[in-house]
Amino acid sequence: MYSHTQLAQQHIADLHAQADAHRLAAEARPPRSELRTRVGWTLVELGLRLAAAPAGTKPALV
């Protein structure tokens, strides 16, 4: 029974270490570019316009 407790404690310590490493890596990552965000939303809007266009018509692009 004692070995199970030790294994569980070691596993918990490993999980905490992985969480800390992930947190540090996420903080070190550069912030997302505003241009990248705007281009992404523009592509989403374009895709929605194309999907909602009636068959046989061309959607108006803004």
Residue pairs with C-beta under 8 A, 6 or more apart in sequence:
46 61
49 59
49 60
49 61
50 59
52 59
53 59
